[in-house]
Amino acid sequence: MLPPEQLEWLLSVKNLFKTSFYNNNIDVQELIIAIKNKAIAKGFIDIGLMTYDNLEKYFKS
């Protein structure tokens, strides 16, 4: 379970991911790497440490 601030951020990023994914605007792997890097930069270490596969499954659900 993530803290509310991190969960809110992750949910907004999920909307961005879905839009980009379904419109084929960006490479999925590049986007997930960018999301992980941004999460770490924001201090959201829990999100930054999530595996690529877990993030991809979350974003696509």
Contacts in CASP RR format, 6 or more apart in sequence:
PFRMAT RR
TARGET T0000
AUTHOR 0000-0000-0000
METHOD contacts of the structure
MODEL  1
MLPPEQLEWLLSVKNLFKTSFYNNNIDVQELIIAIKNKAIAKGFIDIGLM
TYDNLEKYFKS
2 10 0 8 1.000
2 46 0 8 1.000
2 47 0 8 1.000
3 46 0 8 1.000
6 39 0 8 1.000
6 44 0 8 1.000
6 46 0 8 1.000
6 47 0 8 1.000
9 39 0 8 1.000
9 42 0 8 1.000
9 44 0 8 1.000
9 47 0 8 1.000
10 39 0 8 1.000
10 47 0 8 1.000
10 58 0 8 1.000
13 35 0 8 1.000
13 59 0 8 1.000
14 58 0 8 1.000
14 59 0 8 1.000
17 31 0 8 1.000
17 32 0 8 1.000
17 35 0 8 1.000
17 59 0 8 1.000
18 59 0 8 1.000
18 60 0 8 1.000
19 25 0 8 1.000
20 26 0 8 1.000
20 31 0 8 1.000
21 28 0 8 1.000
21 31 0 8 1.000
21 59 0 8 1.000
21 60 0 8 1.000
28 56 0 8 1.000
29 52 0 8 1.000
32 52 0 8 1.000
32 55 0 8 1.000
32 56 0 8 1.000
32 59 0 8 1.000
33 52 0 8 1.000
35 47 0 8 1.000
35 55 0 8 1.000
36 47 0 8 1.000
36 48 0 8 1.000
36 50 0 8 1.000
36 52 0 8 1.000
36 55 0 8 1.000
39 45 0 8 1.000
39 47 0 8 1.000
39 48 0 8 1.000
40 47 0 8 1.000
40 48 0 8 1.000
47 55 0 8 1.000
50 58 0 8 1.000
END
